[in-house]
Amino acid sequence: MDGLFSLWPAAWSRQARSSATMALAVALLMLVLWLLAIPLAFAPEPIGPNAQYFAEGTRVTVQLTLVSGLAGVVLGVLAALGKVSRIGPLRWVAGLYIWVIRGTPLLVQVLFVYFALPALVPALQMSDFASACVALGLNVGAYNAEAIRAGLLAVPKGQIEAARSLGLNRWYTFVDVTFPQAFKISLPPLVNNIVALLKDSSLAYAIGVVELTNIGNRIQAATFQPLPVLLTTATIYLLLTTVMTQFSNAVERRFDVEGKLG
């Protein structure tokens, strides 16, 4: 019993550090989004005069990532459940979705949702931003599905049998026992997919979304100075991915109840 209580300060310290890191990462991301134009304004031509455009493009990039990332997590959970379902049609539909999305380029998917989908279903007329979110969400959802499915299969069967022996039905066994453990196992690849999604969102420029890459291309075309524009664009992406990586690491530590990450 004494040994158990002696672990509490260390566990609490890990939780406190992870929570502080998450809060710091969120604050830094907000700072980048709203104050990015200030330091860029002091940069030489052609960056300084276009600092506000870079800031607006960065905000659109983050919005794309957050919206499509959330949709991708929901789709990933549904597809993973369908893939491990005992119902044949659900397994077939989920498997087809994952196979098609993972087997085709993301750029083709973005173009298909924007150009071909409204032609097939006229009622699905969407803006360029909404089309990009749909395509990115569908793409990352397929990869999330495989990560979550692996997590579901990695949960020891003894855990499920123990829950059933305690009188829990299938629903409560899944909600209270299986899914929390599967989500924790799947968390590292899930956060990696979200970080990769931030970079993949640059393909939204192909359908006219005014995000960071699109802004860079416009300024480069207008000024004929590709080097400073591309360096600035790459630096902003690097800053965003660094912040998101720190946040994802903090999330992993937050769920690391056994203290395996130190």
N, C-alpha and C positions, 0 to 999 in steps of 0.2 A: 504493500500500500504506500509506504514511504517513497519507494522508487517511482510509483505512478505519479504522486504529487510532485516529485522533483522534476518531472518532465514538463509540467505546466508552464513554468517561466520560459523555458526554451521554446516551447510551442507558441506561447503568446508572443514572444519576441519575433519569431518568424512571421506570424500573422501580422504583427504591427509593422514590420519592415515592408512586407509585401503590400499592405494597405497604403503605407506612405509612398511607396514607389508608384503604385497605381494612381494615387492622387496627383503626384508630381508629374507623371506622364500625361495625364489628362490636362493639367494646368499648362504644361508646355505645349501641348497640341493646340489648345485654345489661344495661347500666346502666338504661336506660329501663324494660325489662321487669321487673326485679327490685327496683328502688328507687323506682319511680314513686309508690308509696303514701306514701312519706316526705314529699316536698314537698306532695303533695295533702292530707295530714293537717292541715297548718297553714292550709288554706284555710277561709274561713267557710262557714256553712251554705248549701246542703245538700251541698257538696263534701267538706269535711273528714270528717264522720262516715261517708261512703261511699267514702273513698279506696281502701280495699282492694278494693271491688267494681270501681272503675274500673281498677285494676291488673290484676285477674283478667280483665276483659273485654278489655283491651289484649293480654294474653298469648294469649287465644283468637284474636283478630284476626290476630296475627302467625303463629300456628300455621296458621290457615286459609290465609294468604297463602303460606307456605312449602310446605305440602303440595300445594295446588292449583297453585302456580306450578311446582313440579318436575314434577308430572303433565302440566301444560300444555306444558312444553318437550318432554317425551317424545312426547306426542300431536302436537305441532307438527312434529317431525322426521318421524314416521311419515306424517302426512297430506301433508307437503310431498313426501316421496319418492313417495307414491302419486300425487300430482298430476302429477309429471313422469315417472312410469313409462311404459314402452312397453306395459305390459299394460293393455288396455282396462278390464276390470272394476275394477282397482285405481284407475285414474283416475276412474272413475264413482263409486265408493264415497267416495273422498277428496273429490271435488267436491261430492257430495251432503252430506257431513258439514259442509264449510265453508259451503256455501250455506244449509243449515238453521240452523246455529248463528249465523252472522253476520246472518241475516235475521229472527231472533226476539229479543225482549227477554230480558235475563239473568234478570229476576225470574220470567218465565214458565218459563224453564228450571229455575230452582231449585225452583219449585212442582211442575213436572212430575216431576223426579227424586224428590222427596220423597213426593208423593201418587200420581201416575199410574203411575210405573215399578213400584212394588211391586204395584199392582193388575194390571198387564200380566204381570209376571213375579214370582209370589209368592216365589220363592227369593231375590229381591233385596231383602230387608228390611234396611234400613240405619238407623243412628242419624241424628239431625238433623245432627250434625257431619260424618259421612261423606257424607251426601247433599249437603251444601253443598260439600264438597271435590270431589265428582264433578261437580256442576253448574259450579262455578267452573273446574275443570280442563278440562272440555270446552269451555267458553266461551273461555278464554284460549288453549287449544290451536288453535282455528280461526284466531284472529288471528296466532298464532305461525307457523302453517303458511304463511300468505301471505307473512310476512316472510322465512321460511327459503327458500320457493320463489323469491322475488325474489333472494335471495342466491345460490342455486344457478344461476339463469339469468344472474347478473351475472359469474360466473367466466369469464374469457376462454377461448374454445375452444382458443387456442394453448397454454394451460397443459395441457389434457387431451391434446392431440395430442403435446406434448413428452413427457408422462409415458408415453403409449403407445409412442412411438418408443424410449424407454429400456427397453422390455420389460415394463412394469407391466401387469398385467391390469386388468379393469374394477373389481374389488373394491379392489385396492390404489390404483388411481388415484383412486377416490372417497374412500377413507379417508385417504390421505396427501396428496392434492393438492386435490381439489374441495371436500370438506366443510370442512376447516379455513379455506379462504378464504371459503366461503359463510357459515360461522358468524361470522367476523369482520365481514363485510359486514352480516349480519343483527343483530349485537349491539345497536346503538342502538335499533331498534324493539322488540327482545325485552325489554330492560331497561325501556323505557317501558311495555310491556304489564304487566310485573310490578308496577311502581309503580302503574299504574291498577288492577291487581287488588287491591291493598291497600285502595283506596277502594271498589271494587265488592264486597268481602267484607261490607260493611255490609248488603247485601241478604239475608244469611243470617239476619237477625233475623226475616224473614217466616216461617221454619219453626221458630223457637224457639231457635236457637243463641244462647247467652248470650255474645255478643261485645260489643264496645264500644258500638255503636249501641243494642243491646238493653238494655244496662245503663243508658245514658242515658235511654232511653224509660221504663224502670221507675222510675228515680229522679225523673224529671220528673212522672210520673203520681202518685207517692206524695207529693211535696212541693209540687206546683203552682208550681214555680219554673223555668220553661223557660229563661230567659235564662242564668243561671250554668251550668246543666247543658249546654246546647247549646254555650256558649262553651268549656267544659272539654273536651267531646267533640271539637269542631273543633280545639282547640289540640293535643290528643293526636294526632289524625290528621295535623295539620300537622307535628308533631315527627317522627312515624314516616316520613312521606313525605320529609321533609328528609334524614333519616338514610339512607334507601334510595336517594335520589337521589345523595347523596355516594358511597355504595358503588358504584352503577352507573357513575358517572363514573370512579371509580377502576378498575373492571373494564375500561371502554373504554380507558383509558390503559394498562392492563396489556397489552392486546392490540395497542396502537398501536406496532407494531415499526418503522414508517417514521417515526414522530415527527410525524405530521400534526397532532396536537392540541397540540403544543408541549411 
